[in-house]
Amino acid sequence: MECVHGFTISCIPESSNAMNAIALGTKPTKHVLCATLSSCAKTLNWPLGIQIHAHIIQSGYEDNLFLSSALVDFYAKCDSILEAKKVFTSMKVHDKVSWTSLISGFSINGQGKDAFLLFKDMLGTQIKPNSFTFASVIGSCVGQNGGLEKCSILHAHVVKRGFCAMNFVLCSLVDCYAKWECVDDAALVFDESTERDSIVYNSMISGYCQNLYYDDALKLFVEMRQRNLGVTDHTLCSVLNACSGIAILLQGRQVHSVVVKMGSEQNVFVVSALIDMYSKGGDIGEARAVLDQASNKNSVLWTSMIMAYAHCGRGLEALELFDHLLVEKEFIPDHVCFTAILTACNHAGFLHKGVEYFNKMSTHYQLSPDIDQYACLIDLYARNGNLRRARDLMVEMPYDPNTVIWSSFLNSCKIHGDVELGREAADQLIKMEPCNAAPYLSLAQIYAKKGLWNEVAEVRSLMQRRRIRKPAGWSWIEVDKKLHVFAVDDVTHQQSIEIYAELEKIYLGIIEVPTYIS
């Protein structure tokens, strides 16, 4: 390492050449300056990059197209989008690099609308977008109004310009469609790709997991392994998430063996996914063993273990671990950790402890509770029957209640039979999700519990008029290493005749058993 003008820089040849020339009072070539800026962009070396920019101005190179484009790329990758835009605007001539760099910068910084508008401006010039431009602008479509329609338009442009063979463009399409919950479109892009590498597989597996298509994600992982494609830590995290989603320990243990074989047991996110998989599969002992074997136990892993105890109904052990960390390890909890410990209090019904931890966020750790911690506390009050206090907290908090908060509150109203608050919660949910049958059915159950049969009939009638139907529920069971999935009144299974015959035998056996009244 060497130090120039008070800044430590990496011993990259381009950086050394540029700074050595400056230190000797000579003028580094434009090529050296451009290469140095490229290195700064890759390594996010902000101090050196702005020194190079200053030297470009001093040397009178501001109008050089390649240096200006490299500056736009540097500032965009260092999250200084305003500086990138300033340099771009000052350029008299633009090339593909400058257009693409600024579009990518807008996309990375969550300014999708600006990225798309800039792309439209680019189409009005003589400069034609390349595959990197399309990958960047497609990524900007996630989360913005009308983003799905824009993604479809860009998809058409990709096909028209012959970029379908570029895997990184296909990955951006798969990722965008999956995040818009258009899994079929994402799968279609994946199926039409001619040379699928591990990155394309990773994108599709991740897309399936995001949309709860866990079985498809696991099938794709098996196919990936059969084709001897390289598996990354990101792949393992996604596949372990799929195993967690459908609580299948056998496949989870098989993936765990792959983790060990690859030497990925030191990756904190893979270890966290393993803890989550074992806890959701009901093997909390194995989850704790994974944590104990981890060499670098940080806040991510401790939080994962606390959440694991919470999911398994081991609230007391979660609290004991949390208190041990605070006292013995001088652990500093963050928002995610407080969500985990409040979830543990919630599942165990520890109201006073939950309130105590919630208050400690601000009094001991100077953390302002966000909507997740408020949701936990509201649910904790509601589950304990303190529905009025829960409703008051929904008004007092600095956030608008979302569907998760209203849904959990409605469920508590159903458990405790509160018609007034239950009606309010159901009305709010119906406004937010008018096609969701759950609030209608919960409200009908609240009315039925109180014997309000006219109101029950009104809810049912309203559902019929609005054509609201409850989606069929699904169940699954693992037999002889094979997963079998069933719906209500399902006859699609190849052994459905034998299954129904066996159910009939069980039913007849039950009704033949004499009833004893003590």
Buried (B, 14 or more C-beta within 10 A) or exposed (E): EEEBEEBEBEEBEBBBBBBBBBEEEEBBEBEBBBBBBBBBBEBEBBEBBBBBBEBBEEBEBBEBBBBBBBBBBBBBBBEBBEBBBEBBEEBEEBBBBBBBBBBBBBBBBBBBBBBBBBBEEBEEEEBEBBBBBBBBBBBBBBEBEEBBEBBBEBBEBBEEBEBBEBBBBBBBBBBBBBBBBBBEBBBEBBEEBEEBBBBBBBBBBBBBBBBBBBBBBBBBBEEBBEEEBEBBBBBBBBBBBBBBBBBBBEBBBBBBEBBEEBEBBEBBBBBBBBBBBBBBBEBBEBBBBBBEEBEEBEBBBBBBBBBBBBBBEBBEBBBEBBBEBBEEEEBEBEBBBBBBBBBBBBBBEBBEBBBEBBEBBEEEEEBEBBBBBBBBBBBBBBBBBBBEBBBEBBEEBEEEBEBEBBBBBBBBBBBBEBBEBBBBBBBBBBEBBEEBBBBBBBBBBBBEBBEBEEBBEBBBEBBEEEEBEEEEEEEEEBEEEEBBEBEEEBEEBEEEEEBBEEEEEEEEEEEEEEEEEE
